[in-house]
Amino acid sequence: MGEQISDIAQELERLNTLKGKPFIRQLELITRYKGFLPIESEPSVFHVGMEQDKDYKLLIDAARKAVEQGYTVYLLPNPRNCRTADFIFEKKGSYAMYDLKTVYGKGSVGTQLLDSIGQSNRILLNITSDYNARLLAADIKTYFEVNRKAIEVLLFKGKKAISVNRYATQSPKFYRQFRKKYEQ
């Protein structure tokens, strides 16, 4: 697959028309865009001149945590003509696109999760505060109930990563299992 792209905004917009394997192939193609440059302090994080982005520091913080989990991270620009996620993560040849939501306080994560519908079917929650595990589990469960296209909510809390999928939220033991992972 030696295909090159010249307009990343156009290729990001194409993602909205793709599903399954073509979607994943498109993610891989986007990561090969020659405009991606490594961030000097973090060579496994690539960007396309986004230092002026108001959320740049939040994006870099989450990207560094993803690198600690073994991912190569591509920060995505926000073209004016389409809503797009914040990242493409690559790990061992697998590609996924995530929308970042940073959790600062004790307010509802539910609103942030619902706001991401239409940007990506995978959400990255970067937890930077002491958020209640039970409330968080309830918000995640509601997100999967409301968004039928949702695939994963990935949480970074300190040095740990917790992945939650739709199947996990349907288990009667979900709240207990989530709290155990989250609080340990």
C-alpha positions in Angstrom: 0.0 0.0 0.0 2.3 2.8 -1.2 -0.6 5.2 -1.7 0.2 8.8 -0.6 -2.3 11.5 0.4 -1.9 15.3 -0.2 -5.0 16.6 1.6 -5.5 15.3 5.1 -8.8 17.2 5.6 -10.3 15.4 2.6 -9.1 12.0 3.8 -10.5 12.6 7.3 -13.8 13.6 5.7 -13.8 10.3 3.7 -13.8 8.4 7.0 -17.4 9.4 7.5 -18.4 7.2 4.5 -16.4 4.1 5.5 -17.0 1.2 7.8 -15.1 -2.0 8.8 -11.9 -2.9 6.9 -12.0 0.1 4.5 -12.3 2.4 7.5 -9.2 0.8 9.2 -7.3 1.0 5.9 -8.2 4.7 5.7 -6.8 5.3 9.2 -3.6 3.6 8.2 -3.4 5.7 5.0 -3.9 8.9 7.0 -1.0 8.0 9.4 1.3 7.8 6.4 0.5 11.4 5.5 3.9 13.2 4.9 2.8 16.3 6.8 2.9 14.4 10.2 6.0 15.4 12.2 7.2 13.8 15.4 7.0 15.9 18.5 10.6 16.6 19.6 10.0 15.6 23.2 8.0 12.5 22.3 9.1 10.8 19.1 6.1 8.3 19.2 3.7 11.2 18.9 3.1 12.9 15.5 1.2 16.1 14.7 0.5 18.4 11.7 1.5 21.8 13.1 -1.1 22.0 15.8 0.8 23.9 18.5 -1.7 26.8 18.3 -4.7 24.5 19.0 -6.3 25.6 22.3 -6.4 22.0 23.5 -2.8 21.2 22.5 -1.5 20.6 26.0 -4.4 18.3 26.9 -3.8 16.4 23.7 -0.1 16.0 24.4 -0.8 14.9 28.0 -3.2 12.1 26.8 -0.8 11.2 23.9 2.1 10.7 26.4 -0.1 8.4 28.5 -1.0 6.4 25.3 2.7 6.1 24.4 3.3 4.6 27.9 0.6 2.0 27.0 2.6 1.1 23.8 0.7 3.1 21.2 2.1 5.3 18.5 -0.1 8.4 18.4 -1.2 10.7 15.6 -2.9 14.0 16.6 -5.5 14.8 14.1 -6.3 18.4 12.8 -9.8 19.7 13.0 -10.8 20.6 9.5 -13.6 23.2 9.3 -15.9 21.1 7.1 -16.2 18.0 9.2 -16.2 16.8 12.8 -13.3 14.5 13.5 -11.8 12.7 16.5 -8.5 13.8 18.1 -6.3 10.8 17.7 -5.4 7.8 15.7 -3.6 5.2 17.9 -1.5 2.4 16.3 -0.3 -0.6 18.2 1.2 -3.7 16.6 -0.4 -2.9 13.3 -3.9 -2.2 14.7 -5.4 1.2 14.1 -8.2 3.0 16.0 -9.5 6.5 16.2 -10.3 8.2 19.5 -12.0 11.4 20.6 -10.4 12.8 23.8 -12.4 13.9 26.8 -10.4 15.2 29.7 -12.0 14.8 33.1 -11.0 17.6 35.5 -13.5 17.7 38.3 -16.3 15.8 39.8 -19.0 16.9 37.3 -20.8 14.7 34.9 -18.8 12.7 32.4 -22.0 11.7 30.7 -22.4 15.1 28.9 -18.8 14.8 27.6 -19.4 11.3 26.3 -22.7 12.3 24.6 -21.0 15.3 23.0 -18.6 13.0 21.2 -21.3 11.1 19.3 -20.7 11.6 15.6 -16.9 12.2 16.0 -15.7 8.7 16.8 -17.1 5.4 18.0 -14.1 5.2 20.4 -13.7 7.7 23.3 -10.6 8.3 25.4 -11.3 9.6 28.9 -8.2 11.1 30.5 -9.1 11.1 34.2 -7.1 13.8 35.9 -9.2 14.1 39.1 -10.7 11.8 41.7 -13.9 10.9 39.9 -16.4 8.6 41.5 -16.2 5.1 40.1 -19.9 4.3 40.4 -20.9 7.5 38.6 -18.3 6.9 35.9 -19.6 3.4 35.3 -23.2 4.6 35.1 -22.2 7.4 32.6 -20.3 4.8 30.4 -23.2 2.4 30.5 -25.6 5.2 29.5 -23.3 6.2 26.6 -23.3 2.7 25.2 -27.1 2.5 25.5 -27.6 5.9 23.7 -24.9 5.4 21.0 -25.5 2.2 19.2 -22.3 2.8 17.1 -20.1 3.1 20.2 -17.3 0.5 20.3 -15.0 1.4 23.2 -14.4 3.8 26.0 -10.7 3.8 27.0 -9.8 5.4 30.3 -6.4 6.6 31.4 -6.1 7.1 35.1 -2.6 7.7 36.4 -0.4 5.0 34.8 -3.3 2.6 34.2 -5.5 2.1 31.1 -9.0 0.5 31.3 -10.8 -0.5 28.2 -14.6 -0.8 28.4 -16.7 -2.2 25.5 -20.5 -2.5 25.0 -20.4 -6.2 25.9 -18.8 -5.5 29.3 -21.5 -2.9 30.2 -24.3 -5.5 29.6 -23.0 -7.8 32.3 -24.8 -7.8 35.6 -21.4 -7.6 37.3 -20.3 -4.6 35.3 -20.4 -2.0 38.1 -18.5 -4.3 40.5 -15.9 -5.3 37.9 -15.4 -1.7 36.7 -15.0 -0.4 40.3 -12.4 -3.0 41.1 -10.3 -2.1 38.0 -10.8 1.6 38.5 -10.1 1.8 42.2 -7.1 -0.6 42.5 
